[in-house]
Amino acid sequence: MGEGADGPAAAERACGGPGAAMPAMYKVRPLHSAAVLAEHLPSCMYPLPNLHRAPGTAAPPQEEVDPSLQALESRQEEILKRLYELKSAVDGLSKMIQTPDADFDVTNIIQTDQSSPLSTNGADLDLMLGKDYGALKDVVINANPSLPPLSLLVIHSLLCERYKILSAVHTHSSVKSVPENLLKCFGEQTKKQPRHEYQLGFTLIWKDVPKPQMKFSIQTMCPIEGEGNIARFLFSLFGQKYNAVTSTLIDSWVDTAMLQLQEGSSKERGAVLRSMNAALGKSPWLVGTELTLADVVAWSALQQTGTASSAPANVQKWIKSCENLAPFSSVMKLLK
C-alpha cells in the first residue's frame, strides 16, 4: 500500500489543488485590435459646424441652398437697389426745390410771373358780365355801418379809375343813423351823364346785416355774402390773369385776412402778422411785385381791427406803401 515519492503531490494536482492551472472552456478570436478602435471611434455623439471660428480659417462646407430662397434674396436685393435709386432722385429734387418750414417757396415763380399790373384801359365788362342791352349792370351791396367794408371802398375807387361808374349811397330803414362821412364815402355824386352812358352801377346800402351782401343779377345770381367773397368778384372786373400758384396765394391771403386777422384771436393775429412780415421781407407786396387783392383785403382787416400800429417793421413799410396810393388814402379819411 505504499505510495511513490510523488504520490501525494501528484494526487493534489490531479484533483485541482493549488498548484493546478485551469484550462479555458473555449477561445474567442478578437475582431478589432486596440489601435483600430482608437482611430475610428467618434469622440462626440454628432458633429456641429463652428460658428465662432477664427478669422481667416476656411468655412465648413455648406449645405445646398433652396433655389426658391435664392430667387427671393435676389428679388429683395433688386427692390432695395431700386429704393436706393429712388431715394437719391428725391434727395436731388429736394435740393433743387427749396422748401423751408415745409412750405413751398414760390418766390422765384412769382417774380417770373408774366401777369401785367392793373391796366389803365380796363377789361371788357360785357365779356365778363354778359351783354344786357338797354340796362345798366348794377352792383348792389348791403353793408353794416358799424363795420364798414373798407376793402370794397378801395376797390370801388380803383374801378372808378378804369370805368365809368355810376355810384350811389342809400340808407336802409333798419339803420337809425349813419355817420356823415359814410354817407359821402363815394364823394359828391353829381349825375352829369345819362344812365345808359355809364359802364357799371355801384350802389351801397347801409343796412343792419351781419355780413356784407352783394347782388348783381337778381334773376340769375344768388347773393354773395362776406367781404372777402365780394372783393374777389369786384377785383375780377379788372380782368387780371394770374398763374395757378399766384392765384392760390392770393386766395390764401384773402382767407387768412378775413378768418384769422379780422375774426381770429390775438394769438392768431400775431401769427398772421409774423407771416406777413416774412413775406414782405421778400417782395414789396404780399404776392409778387404788384398790388393784388391780397394787399387790399389785408390792409382793410388791419385797419378794422386796429392792429396796424403794432405791426412789425416790414408790415409798417407796406402799410405806408398802400396809403400812398389815392384809393387807400381816400378811404383813410373815413376813419378819422
Phi, psi and chi 1 to 4 in degrees:
 res  aa     phi    psi   chi1   chi2   chi3   chi4
   1 MET       -   13.5  -62.7 -159.5   42.6      -
   2 GLY   -72.7  155.6      -      -      -      -
   3 GLU  -112.9  155.6  -65.0 -179.6    0.3      -
   4 GLY   -76.9  178.8      -      -      -      -
   5 ALA   -61.4  -36.0      -      -      -      -
   6 ASP   -95.1   19.9  -64.2  -29.5      -      -
   7 GLY   -62.0  -59.2      -      -      -      -
   8 PRO   -65.8  -43.3  -22.1   33.1      -      -
   9 ALA   -67.2  -42.0      -      -      -      -
  10 ALA   -64.7  -39.3      -      -      -      -
  11 ALA   -62.8  -38.2      -      -      -      -
  12 GLU   -66.1  -42.7 -176.4  177.5   -3.9      -
  13 ARG   -67.5  -35.9  -73.0 -165.0  -64.3  -90.3
  14 ALA   -66.9  -28.5      -      -      -      -
  15 CYS   -90.9    3.5  -65.1      -      -      -
  16 GLY    82.4   38.0      -      -      -      -
  17 GLY   -72.1 -171.2      -      -      -      -
  18 PRO   -59.7  -29.3  -25.1   34.6      -      -
  19 GLY   -89.8    2.8      -      -      -      -
  20 ALA   -89.0  145.7      -      -      -      -
  21 ALA   -98.6  130.2      -      -      -      -
  22 MET   -80.2  124.7  -67.8  -65.4  -65.0      -
  23 PRO   -75.5  145.1   28.3  -34.1      -      -
  24 ALA   -70.9  144.8      -      -      -      -
  25 MET   -71.9  -47.6 -178.2  179.6  -65.5      -
  26 TYR  -155.1  155.5   53.2   86.4      -      -
  27 LYS  -106.6  142.0  -70.0 -176.5  177.9 -179.3
  28 VAL  -118.0  126.5  178.6      -      -      -
  29 ARG   -78.9  129.2 -176.9  174.1   60.3   84.5
  30 PRO   -66.1  139.8   24.0  -33.8      -      -
  31 LEU   -87.1  -30.6  -61.2  177.7      -      -
  32 HIS  -132.9  144.0  -58.4  -77.4      -      -
  33 SER   -84.9  166.9   64.2      -      -      -
  34 ALA   -64.3  -34.0      -      -      -      -
  35 ALA   -67.1  -40.3      -      -      -      -
  36 VAL   -65.6  -40.9  173.6      -      -      -
  37 LEU   -62.0  -42.5  -70.1  174.6      -      -
  38 ALA   -66.9  -26.8      -      -      -      -
  39 GLU   -85.6  -37.2 -178.3  178.7   -4.7      -
  40 HIS  -103.2  -18.2  -66.8  -75.5      -      -
  41 LEU   -71.8  135.9  -71.7  179.3      -      -
  42 PRO   -70.6  153.6   26.1  -34.0      -      -
  43 SER   -90.9  -13.3   59.9      -      -      -
  44 CYS  -140.1  169.4   62.5      -      -      -
  45 MET   -67.8  -48.6 -176.8  175.9  -63.8      -
  46 TYR  -151.4  145.2   49.8   87.7      -      -
  47 PRO   -83.7  150.5   30.2  -34.0      -      -
  48 LEU  -128.6  148.7  -71.6  175.1      -      -
  49 PRO   -69.6  148.3   22.8  -32.8      -      -
  50 ASN   -82.9  111.6 -173.0    3.0      -      -
  51 LEU   -80.1  -14.0  -59.0  178.6      -      -
  52 HIS  -121.0   44.5  -55.5  -77.0      -      -
  53 ARG   -73.9  157.0   64.1  179.2 -178.3  -87.4
  54 ALA   -69.4  147.6      -      -      -      -
  55 PRO   -58.8  143.5  -20.9   32.1      -      -
  56 GLY    92.0  -16.4      -      -      -      -
  57 THR   -80.0  149.5   59.1      -      -      -
  58 ALA   -68.5  137.0      -      -      -      -
  59 ALA   -75.3  147.6      -      -      -      -
  60 PRO   -67.1  154.4   23.9  -33.0      -      -
  61 PRO   -60.2  132.3   21.0  -32.4      -      -
  62 GLN   -95.4  155.9  -62.6 -179.1   -3.4      -
  63 GLU   -75.9  160.8  -63.5 -178.6   -1.4      -
  64 GLU   -70.5  130.5 -174.9  177.0   -5.9      -
  65 VAL   -83.2  145.1 -178.3      -      -      -
  66 ASP   -65.3  130.6 -171.7   -7.6      -      -
  67 PRO   -57.8  -34.4  -23.8   33.2      -      -
  68 SER   -65.4  -35.5   60.8      -      -      -
  69 LEU   -69.2  -37.8  -67.2  178.1      -      -
  70 GLN   -63.3  -41.5  -71.6 -177.5  -20.4      -
  71 ALA   -63.9  -39.7      -      -      -      -
  72 LEU   -64.7  -41.2 -174.1   60.6      -      -
  73 GLU   -65.4  -40.2  -69.8  178.8   -3.0      -
  74 SER   -63.3  -40.9  -59.8      -      -      -
  75 ARG   -65.6  -39.4 -177.0 -179.2  177.6 -173.7
  76 GLN   -63.3  -43.6 -178.0 -177.1   15.6      -
  77 GLU   -62.8  -37.3  -68.5  177.9   -2.5      -
  78 GLU   -67.1  -41.0 -178.7   65.7   22.1      -
  79 ILE   -64.7  -43.4  -67.2  175.0      -      -
  80 LEU   -63.3  -36.3  -68.4  176.1      -      -
  81 LYS   -65.5  -42.8 -179.5 -180.0  177.8 -179.0
  82 ARG   -67.0  -37.7  -66.4  173.8   60.4 -175.6
  83 LEU   -64.0  -39.0  -73.2  175.7      -      -
  84 TYR   -64.4  -42.4  178.8   77.6      -      -
  85 GLU   -64.1  -39.7  -66.3  175.1   -8.0      -
  86 LEU   -64.8  -41.4 -178.5   61.3      -      -
  87 LYS   -62.4  -39.8 -179.4  178.7 -178.7  -61.6
  88 SER   -63.9  -39.0  -59.8      -      -      -
  89 ALA   -66.0  -41.4      -      -      -      -
  90 VAL   -65.3  -40.8  172.5      -      -      -
  91 ASP   -61.3  -38.8  -69.1  -19.4      -      -
  92 GLY   -65.4  -40.0      -      -      -      -
  93 LEU   -67.0  -37.8  -69.7  175.2      -      -
  94 SER   -64.4  -28.2   64.7      -      -      -
  95 LYS   -77.4  -29.5  -66.5  178.7 -178.5  178.8
  96 MET   -76.7  -35.9  -65.1  173.3   58.4      -
  97 ILE  -107.0  110.4  -56.1  176.2      -      -
  98 GLN   -76.4  127.0  -59.0  -64.0  -31.9      -
  99 THR  -129.8   70.3   55.7      -      -      -
 100 PRO   -69.4  139.5   24.9  -31.9      -      -
 101 ASP    57.5   31.7  -60.1  -29.1      -      -
 102 ALA    60.4   19.2      -      -      -      -
 103 ASP  -110.2  139.2  -68.2  -29.9      -      -
 104 PHE   -71.9  122.4 -173.4   69.6      -      -
 105 ASP   -85.2  108.8 -170.8   -1.7      -      -
 106 VAL  -111.1   22.2  -65.4      -      -      -
 107 THR   -60.3  -46.7  -56.0      -      -      -
 108 ASN   -66.3  -37.4  -64.5  -28.2      -      -
 109 ILE   -65.3  -41.3  -62.0  178.3      -      -
 110 ILE   -65.9  -41.1  -64.2  172.5      -      -
 111 GLN   -66.1  -28.5  -68.4  177.0   -7.6      -
 112 THR   -92.9    3.2   57.6      -      -      -
 113 ASP   -65.4  134.9 -172.8   10.9      -      -
 114 GLN   -93.9   14.7  -61.8  -60.8  -38.4      -
 115 SER   -68.9  139.0   62.8      -      -      -
 116 SER   -87.9  155.1   58.2      -      -      -
 117 PRO   -65.7  177.0   24.2  -34.0      -      -
 118 LEU   -58.0  118.7  -64.8  178.8      -      -
 119 SER   -73.1  151.9   60.8      -      -      -
 120 THR   -86.0  -16.0   55.9      -      -      -
 121 ASN   -87.7  -21.2  -62.8  -32.2      -      -
 122 GLY    82.8  169.9      -      -      -      -
 123 ALA  -103.9  174.4      -      -      -      -
 124 ASP   -83.2  103.1 -172.1   -5.7      -      -
 125 LEU   -65.5  -33.9  -68.9  179.3      -      -
 126 ASP   -63.8  -34.7  -69.7  -23.9      -      -
 127 LEU   -71.1  -37.1 -178.2   61.8      -      -
 128 MET   -84.3  -37.4  -69.4 -173.9  -66.6      -
 129 LEU  -105.5   -9.3  -58.2  178.4      -      -
 130 GLY    94.2  144.8      -      -      -      -
 131 LYS   -81.4  129.7 -171.5   70.1  175.2  177.7
 132 ASP  -135.5   95.2 -169.1    3.4      -      -
 133 TYR   -67.6  134.5  -63.7   96.4      -      -
 134 GLY    80.6    4.2      -      -      -      -
 135 ALA  -137.2  142.7      -      -      -      -
 136 LEU   -86.1  131.5  177.5   65.7      -      -
 137 LYS   -68.6  119.8  -58.0  177.0 -178.7   63.9
 138 ASP  -122.3  124.6 -162.5    0.6      -      -
 139 VAL   -97.4  121.8  174.0      -      -      -
 140 VAL  -114.2  124.5  179.5      -      -      -
 141 ILE  -122.7  128.5  -62.4  176.0      -      -
 142 ASN  -100.2  129.6  -62.7  -35.2      -      -
 143 ALA  -143.1  151.3      -      -      -      -
 144 ASN   -88.2  127.1 -161.0  -43.3      -      -
 145 PRO   -66.7  -18.2   23.8  -32.9      -      -
 146 SER   -71.1  -21.2   61.9      -      -      -
 147 LEU  -139.9   80.6 -172.7   62.5      -      -
 148 PRO   -62.8  135.1  -19.2   31.5      -      -
 149 PRO   -77.0   86.9   28.6  -32.7      -      -
 150 LEU   -61.7  -36.0  -58.0 -177.6      -      -
 151 SER   -63.1  -36.0   64.6      -      -      -
 152 LEU   -69.5  -32.8  -54.3 -174.5      -      -
 153 LEU   -69.9  -36.8  -59.1 -178.8      -      -
 154 VAL   -65.7  -44.9  172.0      -      -      -
 155 ILE   -64.8  -35.1  -63.6  175.3      -      -
 156 HIS   -59.8  -43.7  169.1  -94.5      -      -
 157 SER   -64.4  -38.8  -62.2      -      -      -
 158 LEU   -65.9  -38.9  -68.8  171.7      -      -
 159 LEU   -65.6  -35.3  -71.8  172.1      -      -
 160 CYS   -65.1  -23.4  -71.1      -      -      -
 161 GLU   -78.5  -15.8  -63.8  176.6   -1.6      -
 162 ARG  -110.1  -31.8  -88.5   66.0  176.6 -180.0
 163 TYR  -129.3  167.6  -53.4  105.2      -      -
 164 LYS   -86.7  105.8  -66.4 -179.1  179.3  179.7
 165 ILE  -107.1  128.7  -54.2  -66.1      -      -
 166 LEU   -95.4  103.6  176.7   59.3      -      -
 167 SER  -100.7  146.2  -54.4      -      -      -
 168 ALA  -152.0  147.0      -      -      -      -
 169 VAL  -126.5  131.5  179.9      -      -      -
 170 HIS  -132.5  165.2  -57.5  -75.3      -      -
 171 THR  -122.3  129.0  -58.0      -      -      -
 172 HIS   -81.9  156.7 -167.3  -96.3      -      -
 173 SER   -67.8  -17.0   58.9      -      -      -
 174 SER   -73.6  -11.2   60.8      -      -      -
 175 VAL  -109.2  128.2  177.4      -      -      -
 176 LYS   -77.0  -44.7  -65.2 -178.5  179.7 -179.8
 177 SER  -147.2  147.9   62.7      -      -      -
 178 VAL  -129.5  132.9  178.2      -      -      -
 179 PRO   -55.8  148.5  -24.8   33.5      -      -
 180 GLU   -61.2  -36.9 -174.0   68.6   19.2      -
 181 ASN   -66.9  -29.4   57.8  -16.6      -      -
 182 LEU   -76.4  -31.0  -65.6 -177.1      -      -
 183 LEU   -67.8  -24.7  -68.2  175.1      -      -
 184 LYS  -111.9   30.0  -62.1 -179.5  179.1 -179.9
 185 CYS   -66.3  -20.2   59.5      -      -      -
 186 PHE   -99.3    9.3  -69.0  159.4      -      -
 187 GLY    80.5 -173.7      -      -      -      -
 188 GLU   -77.6  111.7  -64.0  -67.0  -21.3      -
 189 GLN   -94.8  107.4  -59.6  -64.0  -43.5      -
 190 THR  -112.9  115.1   56.1      -      -      -
 191 LYS   -75.7  108.3 -174.6  176.2  179.4 -178.9
 192 LYS  -106.4  -15.6  -62.0  179.5 -179.2  179.7
 193 GLN  -123.7  155.5  -62.2  175.3  -20.9      -
 194 PRO   -61.6  155.1  -21.9   32.4      -      -
 195 ARG   -60.4  -37.7 -178.9  179.1  175.5   87.6
 196 HIS   -71.0  -10.9   66.9  -86.5      -      -
 197 GLU   -86.6   -8.6  -66.1 -175.2    5.2      -
 198 TYR   -85.0  154.2  -71.4   94.1      -      -
 199 GLN   -90.2  -28.4  -65.5  175.4  -80.7      -
 200 LEU  -154.4  138.9 -176.1   67.3      -      -
 201 GLY   -99.5  140.3      -      -      -      -
 202 PHE  -133.6  104.4 -160.9  107.0      -      -
 203 THR  -114.0  126.0  -57.6      -      -      -
 204 LEU  -112.5  124.5  175.8   61.5      -      -
 205 ILE  -116.0  117.9  -58.7  176.6      -      -
 206 TRP   -77.0  116.7  -64.1  115.7      -      -
 207 LYS  -143.8  154.0 -175.0  177.7  179.3 -179.7
 208 ASP   -80.5   86.0 -174.0   13.0      -      -
 209 VAL  -126.8  147.2  -69.0      -      -      -
 210 PRO   -68.8  -34.3   23.3  -32.9      -      -
 211 LYS  -136.1  152.3  -67.8 -178.1  178.9 -179.7
 212 PRO   -59.1  142.4  -24.3   33.7      -      -
 213 GLN  -128.4  143.8  -58.2  170.9  -12.7      -
 214 MET  -131.3  137.9 -171.6 -160.1   79.6      -
 215 LYS  -126.8  131.2  -68.0 -177.3  178.8 -179.7
 216 PHE  -112.2  -50.8  169.9   68.3      -      -
 217 SER  -128.5  109.3  176.1      -      -      -
 218 ILE   -64.6  -34.0  -60.7  177.2      -      -
 219 GLN   -75.6  -38.3  -68.3   80.7   10.4      -
 220 THR  -117.0    6.2   61.0      -      -      -
 221 MET  -141.9  134.4 -178.9  178.8  177.2      -
 222 CYS   -78.6  154.5  -64.9      -      -      -
 223 PRO   -61.4  144.9  -20.4   32.0      -      -
 224 ILE  -101.6  128.8  -62.2  176.6      -      -
 225 GLU  -114.6  148.4  -70.6 -168.0   -5.3      -
 226 GLY    99.1  133.7      -      -      -      -
 227 GLU   -61.3  -40.8 -177.5  176.3  -13.0      -
 228 GLY   -64.0  -41.5      -      -      -      -
 229 ASN   -68.5  -40.0  -64.5  -33.0      -      -
 230 ILE   -65.9  -39.7  -61.6  174.2      -      -
 231 ALA   -61.9  -38.6      -      -      -      -
 232 ARG   -60.6  -44.3  -74.3 -173.2  176.6   96.2
 233 PHE   -63.5  -47.6  175.3   86.2      -      -
 234 LEU   -66.6  -39.2  -64.6  177.7      -      -
 235 PHE   -70.0  -25.7 -152.6   85.2      -      -
 236 SER   -67.3  -16.9   67.8      -      -      -
 237 LEU   -69.7  -12.5  -59.4 -179.0      -      -
 238 PHE   -77.2  -12.5  -67.5  108.7      -      -
 239 GLY    72.3   25.6      -      -      -      -
 240 GLN   -71.6  141.3  -67.4  -60.7  102.1      -
 241 LYS  -118.9  121.7  -59.2  -63.7 -177.9 -178.3
 242 TYR  -120.4  158.5  -59.2  103.5      -      -
 243 ASN   -75.4  174.0   61.7   31.2      -      -
 244 ALA   -63.4  -39.4      -      -      -      -
 245 VAL   -66.0  -47.2  174.3      -      -      -
 246 THR   -64.5  -42.4  -56.8      -      -      -
 247 SER   -61.4  -40.3  -61.2      -      -      -
 248 THR   -65.5  -41.8  -57.6      -      -      -
 249 LEU   -64.9  -39.9  -74.7  174.6      -      -
 250 ILE   -62.2  -47.1  -67.6  174.1      -      -
 251 ASP   -61.3  -38.1  -77.2  -24.0      -      -
 252 SER   -64.5  -42.8  176.3      -      -      -
 253 TRP   -67.1  -36.6  -81.9  116.6      -      -
 254 VAL   -63.5  -46.6  171.2      -      -      -
 255 ASP   -63.2  -41.1  -69.6  -21.7      -      -
 256 THR   -62.6  -42.3  -59.6      -      -      -
 257 ALA   -64.6  -41.7      -      -      -      -
 258 MET   -75.2  -44.1  -69.6  -69.3   97.1      -
 259 LEU   -88.3  -32.9  -59.6  177.6      -      -
 260 GLN  -108.9  -43.1  -64.1 -179.4  -16.0      -
 261 LEU   -75.7  -40.9 -163.4   56.9      -      -
 262 GLN   -90.1  -39.1 -177.0  171.3  -25.3      -
 263 GLU  -110.5   -4.7  -58.8  177.3    2.6      -
 264 GLY   -84.4  178.6      -      -      -      -
 265 SER   -79.2  173.5   61.8      -      -      -
 266 SER   -63.1  -34.0   58.1      -      -      -
 267 LYS   -66.3  -41.9 -175.7  177.1 -179.4  179.6
 268 GLU   -66.0  -39.4  -69.8  176.3  -39.6      -
 269 ARG   -64.1  -39.5  -68.2  173.3 -176.6  171.5
 270 GLY   -62.4  -40.1      -      -      -      -
 271 ALA   -65.7  -39.4      -      -      -      -
 272 VAL   -65.8  -41.5  174.0      -      -      -
 273 LEU   -62.6  -37.5  -71.8  175.3      -      -
 274 ARG   -66.5  -39.5  -70.9 -168.9  -65.7  -89.4
 275 SER   -65.9  -41.1  -61.5      -      -      -
 276 MET   -63.4  -42.0  -68.1  178.4   62.7      -
 277 ASN   -61.3  -39.7 -166.3   60.0      -      -
 278 ALA   -67.9  -42.1      -      -      -      -
 279 ALA   -66.7  -40.2      -      -      -      -
 280 LEU   -75.2  -11.2  -66.2  170.7      -      -
 281 GLY   -76.3  -15.8      -      -      -      -
 282 LYS  -101.5  -27.4  -59.7  176.6 -178.1  178.8
 283 SER  -147.2  156.2   59.5      -      -      -
 284 PRO   -68.3  -25.4   23.4  -32.7      -      -
 285 TRP  -120.0  168.0  -57.5   98.5      -      -
 286 LEU   -60.4  -37.1  -74.6  176.7      -      -
 287 VAL  -129.3   95.1 -177.0      -      -      -
 288 GLY    85.5 -154.8      -      -      -      -
 289 THR  -106.1    6.2   58.2      -      -      -
 290 GLU  -128.3  154.0  -61.6  -66.1  -21.2      -
 291 LEU   -63.1  132.3  176.1   73.6      -      -
 292 THR  -130.4  178.4   63.7      -      -      -
 293 LEU   -59.9  -32.8  175.2   63.6      -      -
 294 ALA   -58.3  -40.9      -      -      -      -
 295 ASP   -67.0  -41.3  -58.6  -71.7      -      -
 296 VAL   -63.9  -48.2  176.4      -      -      -
 297 VAL   -70.2  -40.9  176.2      -      -      -
 298 ALA   -65.7  -41.6      -      -      -      -
 299 TRP   -61.5  -43.0  177.7   86.2      -      -
 300 SER   -60.9  -43.3  172.8      -      -      -
 301 ALA   -64.6  -38.8      -      -      -      -
 302 LEU   -63.3  -41.2  -75.4  176.2      -      -
 303 GLN   -69.2  -38.0  -60.8  -60.9  -30.5      -
 304 GLN   -70.4  -32.6  -69.8  171.2  -21.3      -
 305 THR   -91.4   -9.3   56.5      -      -      -
 306 GLY    72.3   22.2      -      -      -      -
 307 THR   -98.7    4.5   53.9      -      -      -
 308 ALA   -64.3  -37.5      -      -      -      -
 309 SER   -69.6  -25.2   58.5      -      -      -
 310 SER  -100.8   14.6   59.5      -      -      -
 311 ALA   -75.7  156.1      -      -      -      -
 312 PRO   -65.0  175.4  -19.5   30.7      -      -
 313 ALA   -61.3  -49.2      -      -      -      -
 314 ASN   -63.5  -35.9  -67.2  -27.0      -      -
 315 VAL   -68.8  -38.8  179.7      -      -      -
 316 GLN   -61.1  -42.9  -68.8  -76.3   -2.6      -
 317 LYS   -64.1  -39.4 -178.3  179.4  178.0 -178.9
 318 TRP   -66.2  -39.6  165.2   78.2      -      -
 319 ILE   -60.2  -42.2  -68.2  174.9      -      -
 320 LYS   -65.0  -37.3  -67.8 -179.9 -179.8  178.7
 321 SER   -63.6  -39.6  -61.1      -      -      -
 322 CYS   -64.1  -46.9  -67.8      -      -      -
 323 GLU   -74.4  -10.8  -65.3  175.1   -1.9      -
 324 ASN   -76.9  -13.5  -74.0  -25.3      -      -
 325 LEU   -87.2  141.0  -58.7  176.6      -      -
 326 ALA   -58.9  -43.9      -      -      -      -
 327 PRO   -59.9  -34.4  -25.6   35.8      -      -
 328 PHE   -76.2  -42.6  -69.3   86.6      -      -
 329 SER   -65.5  -33.4   59.7      -      -      -
 330 SER   -68.3  -34.9   60.9      -      -      -
 331 VAL   -73.6  -32.0  173.7      -      -      -
 332 MET   -58.8  -30.9  -79.6  -66.0  -61.8      -
 333 LYS   -65.6  -25.3  -62.5  176.7 -178.4  178.4
 334 LEU   -71.3  -22.0  -57.8  177.4      -      -
 335 LEU   -86.8   -8.4  -57.7  176.8      -      -
 336 LYS   -91.2      -  -62.5  179.9 -179.7  179.0
